[in-house]
Amino acid sequence: MFASLAAVTDERLGRVIVGSEALAQRVRDLGAQITVDYRDRSPLLVGVLKGAFMFMSDLARSIDLPVEFDFMAVSSYGSATRSSGVVRILKDLDLDIGGRHVLLVEDIVDSGLTLGYVRRNLLARRPASLEVCALLVKDGLQRDDPQIRYVGFRIPPVFVVGYGLDVEERYRNLEDVVEYREGA
């Protein structure tokens, strides 16, 4: 199994940014807060594929309410480690979100451009409410206020992999969030 960083010798993997134990605890805390905030509503969790799938799965199990799921796939990276600034929807929602209480679940927010695009797209569909839960937010890179209600961790502006995050579809199964050193 590739999940343990200690078992991996890969010069492209740098320091641990967020360890597995801290991830697990923070996801439980977020789930508890969402349970309180949505106590009279059943949220529809909308995950942004593929990076948010592990986080969303763990988060859903930490929410003590009935929840439903749907997924979108968007791309602004392609195979690069920097956003192109052009957002494309690769897979749209299956459900109608009109009148629903939507919680958008993101893996990571760096510039906020992709998040802003997805938020505008979802708001145009007239949900009863729309909030954002992001596992990671890179410090100092957002051009506008990304309006994130639930933040797992604020991290330095480095490229990271693990816990669902990848580079060229690799490293998603690392149990920690780890710095990725391009060209190492």
Secondary structure as a PSIPRED ss2 file (coil, helix, strand):
# PSIPRED VFORMAT (PSIPRED V4.0)

   1 M C   1.000  0.000  0.000
   2 F C   1.000  0.000  0.000
   3 A C   1.000  0.000  0.000
   4 S C   1.000  0.000  0.000
   5 L H   0.000  1.000  0.000
   6 A H   0.000  1.000  0.000
   7 A H   0.000  1.000  0.000
   8 V C   1.000  0.000  0.000
   9 T C   1.000  0.000  0.000
  10 D C   1.000  0.000  0.000
  11 E C   1.000  0.000  0.000
  12 R C   1.000  0.000  0.000
  13 L E   0.000  0.000  1.000
  14 G E   0.000  0.000  1.000
  15 R E   0.000  0.000  1.000
  16 V E   0.000  0.000  1.000
  17 I E   0.000  0.000  1.000
  18 V E   0.000  0.000  1.000
  19 G C   1.000  0.000  0.000
  20 S H   0.000  1.000  0.000
  21 E H   0.000  1.000  0.000
  22 A H   0.000  1.000  0.000
  23 L H   0.000  1.000  0.000
  24 A H   0.000  1.000  0.000
  25 Q H   0.000  1.000  0.000
  26 R H   0.000  1.000  0.000
  27 V H   0.000  1.000  0.000
  28 R H   0.000  1.000  0.000
  29 D H   0.000  1.000  0.000
  30 L H   0.000  1.000  0.000
  31 G H   0.000  1.000  0.000
  32 A H   0.000  1.000  0.000
  33 Q H   0.000  1.000  0.000
  34 I H   0.000  1.000  0.000
  35 T H   0.000  1.000  0.000
  36 V H   0.000  1.000  0.000
  37 D H   0.000  1.000  0.000
  38 Y C   1.000  0.000  0.000
  39 R C   1.000  0.000  0.000
  40 D C   1.000  0.000  0.000
  41 R C   1.000  0.000  0.000
  42 S C   1.000  0.000  0.000
  43 P C   1.000  0.000  0.000
  44 L E   0.000  0.000  1.000
  45 L E   0.000  0.000  1.000
  46 V E   0.000  0.000  1.000
  47 G E   0.000  0.000  1.000
  48 V E   0.000  0.000  1.000
  49 L E   0.000  0.000  1.000
  50 K C   1.000  0.000  0.000
  51 G C   1.000  0.000  0.000
  52 A C   1.000  0.000  0.000
  53 F H   0.000  1.000  0.000
  54 M H   0.000  1.000  0.000
  55 F H   0.000  1.000  0.000
  56 M H   0.000  1.000  0.000
  57 S H   0.000  1.000  0.000
  58 D H   0.000  1.000  0.000
  59 L H   0.000  1.000  0.000
  60 A H   0.000  1.000  0.000
  61 R H   0.000  1.000  0.000
  62 S H   0.000  1.000  0.000
  63 I C   1.000  0.000  0.000
  64 D C   1.000  0.000  0.000
  65 L C   1.000  0.000  0.000
  66 P C   1.000  0.000  0.000
  67 V C   1.000  0.000  0.000
  68 E E   0.000  0.000  1.000
  69 F E   0.000  0.000  1.000
  70 D E   0.000  0.000  1.000
  71 F E   0.000  0.000  1.000
  72 M E   0.000  0.000  1.000
  73 A E   0.000  0.000  1.000
  74 V E   0.000  0.000  1.000
  75 S E   0.000  0.000  1.000
  76 S C   1.000  0.000  0.000
  77 Y C   1.000  0.000  0.000
  78 G C   1.000  0.000  0.000
  79 S C   1.000  0.000  0.000
  80 A C   1.000  0.000  0.000
  81 T C   1.000  0.000  0.000
  82 R C   1.000  0.000  0.000
  83 S C   1.000  0.000  0.000
  84 S C   1.000  0.000  0.000
  85 G C   1.000  0.000  0.000
  86 V C   1.000  0.000  0.000
  87 V C   1.000  0.000  0.000
  88 R E   0.000  0.000  1.000
  89 I E   0.000  0.000  1.000
  90 L E   0.000  0.000  1.000
  91 K E   0.000  0.000  1.000
  92 D C   1.000  0.000  0.000
  93 L C   1.000  0.000  0.000
  94 D C   1.000  0.000  0.000
  95 L C   1.000  0.000  0.000
  96 D C   1.000  0.000  0.000
  97 I C   1.000  0.000  0.000
  98 G C   1.000  0.000  0.000
  99 G C   1.000  0.000  0.000
 100 R C   1.000  0.000  0.000
 101 H E   0.000  0.000  1.000
 102 V E   0.000  0.000  1.000
 103 L E   0.000  0.000  1.000
 104 L E   0.000  0.000  1.000
 105 V E   0.000  0.000  1.000
 106 E E   0.000  0.000  1.000
 107 D E   0.000  0.000  1.000
 108 I E   0.000  0.000  1.000
 109 V E   0.000  0.000  1.000
 110 D C   1.000  0.000  0.000
 111 S C   1.000  0.000  0.000
 112 G C   1.000  0.000  0.000
 113 L H   0.000  1.000  0.000
 114 T H   0.000  1.000  0.000
 115 L H   0.000  1.000  0.000
 116 G H   0.000  1.000  0.000
 117 Y H   0.000  1.000  0.000
 118 V H   0.000  1.000  0.000
 119 R H   0.000  1.000  0.000
 120 R H   0.000  1.000  0.000
 121 N H   0.000  1.000  0.000
 122 L H   0.000  1.000  0.000
 123 L H   0.000  1.000  0.000
 124 A C   1.000  0.000  0.000
 125 R C   1.000  0.000  0.000
 126 R C   1.000  0.000  0.000
 127 P C   1.000  0.000  0.000
 128 A C   1.000  0.000  0.000
 129 S E   0.000  0.000  1.000
 130 L E   0.000  0.000  1.000
 131 E E   0.000  0.000  1.000
 132 V E   0.000  0.000  1.000
 133 C E   0.000  0.000  1.000
 134 A E   0.000  0.000  1.000
 135 L E   0.000  0.000  1.000
 136 L E   0.000  0.000  1.000
 137 V E   0.000  0.000  1.000
 138 K E   0.000  0.000  1.000
 139 D C   1.000  0.000  0.000
 140 G C   1.000  0.000  0.000
 141 L C   1.000  0.000  0.000
 142 Q C   1.000  0.000  0.000
 143 R C   1.000  0.000  0.000
 144 D C   1.000  0.000  0.000
 145 D C   1.000  0.000  0.000
 146 P C   1.000  0.000  0.000
 147 Q C   1.000  0.000  0.000
 148 I C   1.000  0.000  0.000
 149 R C   1.000  0.000  0.000
 150 Y E   0.000  0.000  1.000
 151 V E   0.000  0.000  1.000
 152 G E   0.000  0.000  1.000
 153 F E   0.000  0.000  1.000
 154 R E   0.000  0.000  1.000
 155 I E   0.000  0.000  1.000
 156 P C   1.000  0.000  0.000
 157 P C   1.000  0.000  0.000
 158 V C   1.000  0.000  0.000
 159 F C   1.000  0.000  0.000
 160 V E   0.000  0.000  1.000
 161 V E   0.000  0.000  1.000
 162 G E   0.000  0.000  1.000
 163 Y C   1.000  0.000  0.000
 164 G C   1.000  0.000  0.000
 165 L E   0.000  0.000  1.000
 166 D C   1.000  0.000  0.000
 167 V E   0.000  0.000  1.000
 168 E C   1.000  0.000  0.000
 169 E C   1.000  0.000  0.000
 170 R E   0.000  0.000  1.000
 171 Y C   1.000  0.000  0.000
 172 R C   1.000  0.000  0.000
 173 N C   1.000  0.000  0.000
 174 L C   1.000  0.000  0.000
 175 E C   1.000  0.000  0.000
 176 D C   1.000  0.000  0.000
 177 V E   0.000  0.000  1.000
 178 V E   0.000  0.000  1.000
 179 E E   0.000  0.000  1.000
 180 Y E   0.000  0.000  1.000
 181 R C   1.000  0.000  0.000
 182 E C   1.000  0.000  0.000
 183 G C   1.000  0.000  0.000
 184 A C   1.000  0.000  0.000
